[in-house]
Amino acid sequence: VIILLKPRSSCSYPPIHLEISVETTSMTLQARIQSALSTAKQWDDDPSLLAEIRASIPMKELVPECVLRLEEDWKQFLASDDSDVGAAPAPAAAAVASDSDAPIKATTSKYQKPDDCNFEGDDLLLKRLTRYFKEDVMTWVNRPPCVNPNCKGNEDGKQMESQGTRGPVTEEEKAGRASRVEVYKCKLCETEATFPRYNSPRTLFQTRRGRCGEFANLFGTYCRALGFDTRYILDFTDHVWIEVWSHRTRRWICADSCEGVIDEPGMYEKGWGKKLNYAIGATKDSVVDVTRRYTRKFHEDEFQARRREFAPDEESSENVFRLANQTIRQQQFGKIPKGRLEELDARMKMEAAFFVKVASSGVWDSDYKEGRISGSLAWKAARNELGEVHSVNEETIKSGAGKKNEGIGRRQKIGIVFGGEFLPLIAAREFDH
């Protein structure tokens, strides 16, 4: 049977044709793979938006220890045409004051935290970018405020009552690729208000409001604007975040912009108490089942029972992902440089070995117990995401104890923060051999 996976009507990503038996896998799994691919692909669709985002990021405030030494090069990069990036800022030798293994400590960044000592260079930039995005870019919306200017006492939306959802009908909603529109009525004045769930990164860059879907979508675009190789992570238990490839540690690092946290894969199962089943990671040219990174219960009967709702067995599940990647490469034949394909294959092989190791361990390396930060208390409680405790032992954070890396696991030097591999166009040239 040939199954045609159609993307959302608002997305330009081509449909995937999978020749498989409908008896060996779930249409839901395939549809969600397509949805994740569509989201990841659109991050690169608007070069002018990437340039606008890049120019808006306050690099001096994020990583002053790096940017101040590369200021002139960074200014030239910002002034360049995105279609012709030109030379990247200075390499490692120019960015480091000495050849010492000791990291350069930031003293002026408002986004600095005690555990920054565990991150350097590009990974430190990602960490600060995640906090900046949560604190100063996006606004979390539980319910929209009342739009009646004469209505007092409902500016926070707490008196808004849900009236259900509808599809996009206005030109603005359609242009913003709203998947659905939540409708509310004010209990105080009975004025109706809407909350469109936009999917367009450009629209989100303007509104800067939403929940985890909007956060992850726009944050993925921010990371692509800085050239990070970025994955969209779709968790089937109703959450989304991203992963960024770390060139220094040769592994994918999770980054949740709703929480302002990176590199805490145990946060969802160990911290929030989520009962996971599938988490898939998609870039514009690959898709991977990354569930094993976020659970240590993979082989337990209860966990496997939840996965069987989407595929009858693990072999069938693996076949869906294998066929999806084959189809992507067929559809983009000649468009993905050979070096990029080789790099993707190497990453997948390394990642698969890590997944086998952690899936059989059954134990988290770090004792992360903090519940979810984003969202109202009632909303988090309804989703059973409050966690065991509401704070983390600061000494544990400072020490960085218990971290297990997939890659090298070594200390990094401040290096090429905006080097060739982190600029989208230069990255393509880097792997073109």
C-alpha positions in Angstrom: 0.0 0.0 0.0 1.3 3.5 -0.9 0.6 6.0 1.8 0.7 9.7 0.9 1.6 11.8 3.9 0.3 15.3 3.2 1.8 18.2 5.1 -0.3 21.0 6.5 -1.9 23.1 3.8 0.1 26.1 4.9 3.4 24.3 4.6 5.6 24.0 1.5 7.3 20.8 2.5 6.6 18.1 -0.1 4.6 15.1 1.0 6.3 11.8 1.8 5.2 8.6 0.0 5.8 5.5 2.2 5.2 2.1 0.7 4.3 0.1 3.7 1.6 -2.1 5.0 -1.1 -0.3 7.0 -1.2 -3.4 9.3 2.4 -2.9 10.4 2.4 0.7 11.7 0.2 3.5 12.8 -0.9 6.4 10.5 -0.5 8.6 13.6 3.2 8.0 13.8 3.7 8.8 10.1 1.6 11.9 10.3 3.6 13.2 13.3 6.9 12.5 11.5 5.6 14.6 8.6 4.5 17.4 11.0 7.9 17.6 12.7 9.7 17.6 9.3 7.4 20.4 8.1 8.2 22.6 11.1 11.9 22.1 10.9 12.1 22.8 7.2 10.3 26.2 7.5 13.0 27.6 9.7 15.2 28.0 6.6 12.5 29.1 4.2 12.8 32.9 4.9 16.4 34.2 4.8 15.3 37.8 5.5 13.6 36.6 8.7 16.8 34.9 9.8 18.8 38.1 9.2 16.2 40.1 11.2 16.4 37.7 14.1 20.2 37.6 14.0 20.4 41.4 14.1 18.0 41.5 17.0 20.0 39.2 19.3 22.0 41.2 21.9 25.2 39.2 21.6 27.2 41.5 24.0 24.7 40.7 26.7 24.7 37.0 26.0 28.4 36.2 25.7 30.3 39.3 26.3 33.5 37.3 26.9 33.4 36.2 23.3 31.7 39.0 21.4 33.8 41.9 22.7 36.8 40.3 21.2 35.1 39.7 17.8 33.1 42.9 17.7 34.3 44.2 14.4 33.9 40.9 12.7 30.5 40.5 14.2 29.5 44.0 12.9 30.6 43.1 9.5 28.6 39.9 9.5 25.5 41.7 10.6 25.9 44.2 7.9 26.4 41.5 5.2 23.7 40.2 2.8 22.4 36.9 4.1 22.6 35.5 0.5 26.4 36.2 0.5 27.6 35.8 4.1 31.3 36.3 3.3 34.0 35.5 5.8 33.0 34.3 9.2 34.4 36.0 12.3 37.8 35.3 13.6 38.9 31.7 14.5 39.7 30.3 17.9 43.2 31.8 18.1 41.8 35.3 17.8 38.9 34.6 20.2 41.0 33.3 23.1 43.1 35.6 25.3 45.5 32.7 26.2 46.0 29.1 25.4 45.0 28.1 28.8 42.5 25.3 29.4 40.7 27.5 32.0 37.5 29.0 30.6 37.0 32.7 30.4 34.4 33.7 33.0 31.6 36.1 32.2 31.1 38.9 34.7 28.6 41.1 32.9 25.9 38.9 31.3 22.5 39.2 33.0 21.8 35.7 31.8 24.7 34.1 33.7 23.9 31.3 36.1 26.1 29.2 38.5 26.2 26.2 36.2 27.7 28.2 33.3 31.0 26.9 34.3 30.0 23.6 32.7 29.5 25.2 29.3 31.9 27.1 27.0 32.0 28.5 23.5 29.1 27.6 21.3 27.3 25.6 24.0 27.5 28.6 26.4 26.0 30.8 23.7 23.1 28.3 23.4 22.6 28.2 27.1 22.4 32.0 27.4 20.3 32.3 24.2 17.8 29.9 25.8 17.4 32.0 28.9 17.3 35.2 26.9 14.5 33.8 24.7 12.4 32.8 27.7 12.9 35.9 29.7 13.0 38.7 27.1 11.5 37.4 23.8 8.4 35.3 24.4 5.4 35.7 26.7 3.6 32.7 27.9 -0.2 32.7 27.4 -2.4 30.6 29.6 -5.5 32.5 28.4 -5.6 35.8 26.4 -6.6 39.0 28.2 -9.9 40.7 27.6 -9.7 42.9 24.5 -12.3 45.3 25.8 -10.4 48.5 26.9 -13.2 49.4 29.3 -13.1 46.1 31.1 -11.0 46.4 34.3 -9.6 43.5 36.3 -9.1 40.9 33.5 -5.8 42.1 32.0 -4.3 38.7 33.0 -7.0 36.6 31.3 -7.9 34.8 34.5 -11.6 35.7 33.9 -11.6 34.4 30.4 -13.8 31.3 29.8 -13.0 28.9 27.0 -15.7 28.6 24.3 -13.9 25.9 22.3 -11.8 26.2 19.1 -12.4 26.8 15.5 -10.4 26.9 12.3 -8.6 30.0 10.9 -11.1 32.3 9.1 -9.6 35.8 9.1 -6.8 36.7 6.6 -4.5 37.4 9.5 -5.1 33.9 10.9 -4.5 32.3 7.6 -1.4 34.3 6.8 0.0 33.3 10.2 -0.7 29.6 9.4 -2.9 29.2 12.5 -3.5 25.5 13.0 -6.6 26.4 15.2 -8.0 29.3 17.0 -9.0 29.2 20.6 -12.1 31.2 21.5 -12.7 32.8 24.9 -15.4 35.0 26.5 -14.8 37.4 29.4 -16.9 36.6 32.5 -16.9 40.2 33.4 -18.1 41.9 30.3 -18.9 38.9 27.9 -16.5 40.3 25.3 -15.1 37.5 23.0 -11.3 37.1 22.5 -9.4 34.7 20.4 -6.0 33.1 20.6 -4.7 31.9 17.2 -2.1 29.1 17.5 0.2 30.4 14.8 2.8 28.3 13.0 4.5 30.9 10.9 7.9 31.9 12.3 7.5 35.4 10.9 4.2 35.9 12.6 5.5 34.5 15.8 8.5 36.9 15.6 5.9 39.7 15.6 3.4 38.4 18.2 6.0 36.7 20.5 3.2 35.1 22.5 2.2 31.5 22.9 2.8 28.2 24.7 5.3 25.4 24.1 4.4 25.0 20.4 5.1 28.7 19.6 8.1 28.8 21.9 9.8 25.8 20.2 8.9 26.9 16.7 10.3 30.4 17.0 13.3 29.3 19.2 14.3 26.8 16.5 14.3 29.7 14.0 16.5 31.8 16.4 19.0 28.9 16.6 19.0 28.5 12.8 19.5 32.3 12.5 22.8 31.8 14.4 23.6 28.8 12.3 23.1 26.1 14.9 22.2 22.7 13.4 18.8 22.4 15.0 16.2 19.6 15.5 12.6 20.0 16.3 11.6 17.6 19.1 8.0 16.4 19.1 6.9 14.6 22.2 3.7 12.7 21.7 2.6 13.4 25.3 2.0 17.1 24.3 5.2 19.0 24.5 7.8 20.2 22.0 11.4 21.6 22.3 14.5 21.6 20.3 18.0 20.0 20.2 21.2 21.6 18.9 24.2 19.7 17.6 27.3 20.5 19.7 30.4 20.3 17.5 32.7 20.3 20.6 31.1 17.3 22.4 29.8 15.6 19.2 26.3 15.2 20.5 22.8 16.7 20.4 22.0 19.0 23.4 18.3 19.5 24.3 17.2 23.1 24.8 13.7 23.9 26.2 13.0 27.6 25.7 9.8 27.3 27.8 11.9 26.5 30.8 15.1 28.3 29.9 17.0 25.1 30.4 19.5 23.1 28.2 21.1 19.7 28.5 18.7 18.2 31.0 17.1 15.3 29.2 15.9 13.8 32.4 13.8 16.9 33.1 10.6 15.5 31.6 10.5 12.0 33.0 12.4 12.5 36.2 11.5 16.1 36.9 8.0 16.6 35.5 6.9 13.0 35.9 5.8 12.6 32.3 4.8 9.2 31.0 6.5 9.3 27.7 6.0 7.1 24.7 7.6 8.7 21.6 9.8 11.7 21.0 11.0 12.3 17.5 13.7 14.7 16.3 13.5 16.3 12.9 15.8 18.5 10.9 15.1 19.7 7.3 16.9 16.6 6.0 16.5 13.8 8.6 14.2 12.4 11.3 15.2 10.2 14.3 13.3 8.4 17.1 15.1 10.1 20.1 12.8 8.7 22.8 15.6 6.8 24.5 17.4 10.0 25.3 14.5 11.1 27.5 13.6 7.9 29.3 15.3 5.3 31.5 12.2 3.1 31.4 12.2 2.1 27.8 12.2 -1.6 28.3 9.6 -1.6 31.1 6.3 -3.3 30.1 4.2 -0.2 30.9 6.4 2.0 28.7 6.3 -0.5 25.8 2.6 -0.7 26.1 2.3 3.0 25.5 4.5 2.7 22.4 2.3 -0.1 21.0 -0.5 2.5 20.5 1.6 3.9 17.6 3.4 0.8 16.3 2.9 -2.9 16.8 6.5 -3.6 17.6 9.9 -1.9 17.6 11.0 -3.3 14.3 7.9 -1.7 12.6 8.7 1.6 14.3 12.3 1.5 13.1 11.1 0.7 9.6 8.9 3.8 9.5 11.9 6.1 10.4 14.2 4.3 8.0 11.8 4.7 5.1 11.1 8.3 6.0 14.9 9.1 5.8 15.2 7.2 2.6 12.3 9.2 1.1 13.8 12.5 2.2 17.1 11.7 0.5 15.3 10.6 -2.6 13.2 13.7 -2.8 16.3 15.9 -2.1 18.7 13.9 -4.3 21.5 16.2 -5.4 20.5 19.0 -3.0 22.1 17.5 0.2 25.9 17.7 -0.2 27.7 14.4 0.1 29.6 15.6 3.2 26.4 16.5 4.9 25.0 13.0 4.3 28.2 11.4 5.6 28.0 13.6 8.7 24.3 12.8 9.3 25.1 9.0 9.0 28.0 9.4 11.4 25.8 11.2 13.9 23.0 8.7 13.7 25.4 5.8 14.2 27.0 7.4 17.3 23.6 8.3 18.6 22.2 4.8 18.1 25.1 3.4 20.1 24.4 5.8 22.9 20.6 4.9 22.9 21.4 1.2 23.3 23.6 2.1 26.3 21.2 4.3 28.2 18.1 2.2 27.4 19.6 -0.7 29.2 20.9 1.3 32.2 17.5 2.1 33.7 19.1 4.9 35.8 19.3 8.7 35.3 22.8 10.1 35.9 21.6 13.4 37.4 19.0 13.7 40.1 16.7 16.3 38.4 13.5 16.7 40.4 12.2 20.1 39.5 8.7 20.3 38.1 7.7 22.3 35.1 8.2 26.1 35.3 6.1 27.4 32.4 2.3 27.6 32.6 -0.1 28.3 35.4 -0.1 26.1 38.5 -3.6 24.7 37.7 -2.6 23.9 34.1 0.6 22.1 35.2 -1.3 20.2 37.9 -3.9 19.1 35.3 -1.1 17.7 33.1 0.7 16.0 36.1 3.8 18.0 35.4 4.5 19.5 38.8 7.4 17.1 39.6 8.6 15.8 42.9 10.0 19.2 44.2 10.0 22.7 43.0 13.6 23.6 43.4 17.0 22.2 42.6 20.0 21.8 44.9 22.3 24.7 43.9 25.4 22.8 44.9 24.4 20.0 42.5 24.0 22.6 39.7 27.4 24.2 40.5 29.2 21.0 40.6 27.6 19.6 37.4 27.8 16.2 39.1 26.5 13.1 37.3 26.6 14.4 33.7 27.0 11.7 31.1 27.8 12.9 27.7 27.3 11.1 24.4 30.4 12.6 22.9 33.8 13.5 24.0 32.8 14.8 27.5 35.8 17.1 27.8 36.2 20.8 28.8 36.0 23.2 25.9 37.9 26.3 25.1 36.2 29.5 24.0 36.5 29.0 20.3 34.7 29.8 17.1 31.5 31.1 18.4 30.3 32.3 14.9 32.6 30.1 12.9 31.9 28.6 9.5 30.1 25.5 10.8 27.5 27.7 12.5 26.4 29.9 9.6 23.7 28.1 7.5 25.3 28.9 4.1 28.8 28.3 5.2 27.8 25.0 6.9 26.5 23.8 3.5 29.8 24.7 1.9 31.7 23.0 4.7 30.2 19.6 3.9 30.3 20.0 0.1 33.2 17.8 -0.9 
